[in-house]
Amino acid sequence: MSKEECIELFNNMIRGAPISFQDKLLPMVSEFLTENNIENSEKMINLIVQNPQLIQQTLPEVIDYYCRKFCILSLKQKVNESLLNNFKTILYYE
């Protein structure tokens, strides 16, 4: 997955645009597991394929990984003024 593809995908997630599980999310998670030499990655992918909702639990770590890998920056907006560190990402960029 390229830097530009990641930025486009992450921004589409923020906007709530439809994202293909099979064509976009699954390959991204699979690449993440392979690049990080995660044990039993094939079993994890099979489990995610059988239960697509599980991908939501892995996305924060996967997004963080790709942001560090490609030096992708983000803009954040404070969600609740009374809470510390309560920010929501509003844009990813180079």
C-alpha positions in Angstrom: 0.0 0.0 0.0 1.4 3.4 -1.0 1.4 6.6 1.1 -1.2 8.2 -1.2 -3.5 5.2 -1.0 -3.2 5.2 2.8 -4.0 9.0 3.0 -7.0 8.5 0.7 -8.3 5.5 2.6 -7.9 7.1 6.1 -9.7 10.3 4.9 -12.5 8.3 3.4 -12.8 6.5 6.8 -13.2 9.9 8.5 -15.8 11.1 6.0 -17.8 7.9 6.3 -17.3 7.1 2.6 -17.9 3.5 1.6 -14.7 1.4 1.7 -14.3 -2.0 0.2 -13.6 -4.5 2.9 -12.2 -7.1 0.4 -10.3 -4.7 -1.8 -8.9 -2.1 0.7 -9.2 -3.0 4.3 -8.3 -6.7 4.3 -5.2 -6.2 2.1 -4.0 -3.3 4.4 -4.4 -5.4 7.5 -2.8 -8.4 5.9 0.2 -6.3 4.8 0.5 -4.9 8.3 0.5 -8.4 9.9 3.1 -9.6 7.3 5.4 -6.6 7.7 5.4 -6.9 11.5 5.9 -10.6 11.5 2.8 -11.2 13.6 2.6 -14.8 14.6 -0.4 -16.8 13.2 -1.2 -13.9 10.8 -3.0 -16.3 8.4 -5.3 -17.5 11.1 -6.0 -13.9 12.1 -6.9 -13.0 8.5 -9.2 -16.0 8.3 -10.9 -15.0 11.5 -11.3 -11.4 10.2 -12.8 -12.7 6.9 -15.3 -14.8 8.9 -16.1 -11.9 11.2 -15.6 -8.6 9.3 -16.6 -6.5 12.4 -13.3 -7.6 14.0 -11.3 -5.3 11.7 -12.6 -2.3 13.7 -10.5 -3.5 16.6 -7.3 -3.6 14.6 -7.7 -0.4 12.7 -6.3 2.1 15.3 -3.1 0.1 15.5 -2.9 -0.3 11.7 -3.5 3.4 11.0 -0.9 4.3 13.6 1.6 2.0 11.9 1.1 3.4 8.4 1.2 7.0 9.7 4.6 6.3 11.3 5.8 4.2 8.3 5.0 6.9 5.7 5.3 10.0 7.9 1.6 10.8 7.4 0.5 13.8 9.5 -3.0 14.5 10.8 -5.1 17.4 11.9 -7.0 16.9 15.1 -9.9 18.9 16.6 -10.7 19.0 20.3 -14.0 17.2 20.9 -14.6 18.1 24.5 -13.0 21.2 26.0 -13.4 19.9 29.6 -11.4 16.7 28.9 -7.7 16.4 28.4 -6.5 14.7 25.2 -10.0 14.3 23.8 -9.3 14.9 20.1 -10.8 13.6 16.9 -8.8 13.3 13.7 -10.3 15.5 10.9 -7.7 15.1 8.1 -4.7 13.1 7.1 -2.0 14.6 4.8 1.6 14.5 3.7 
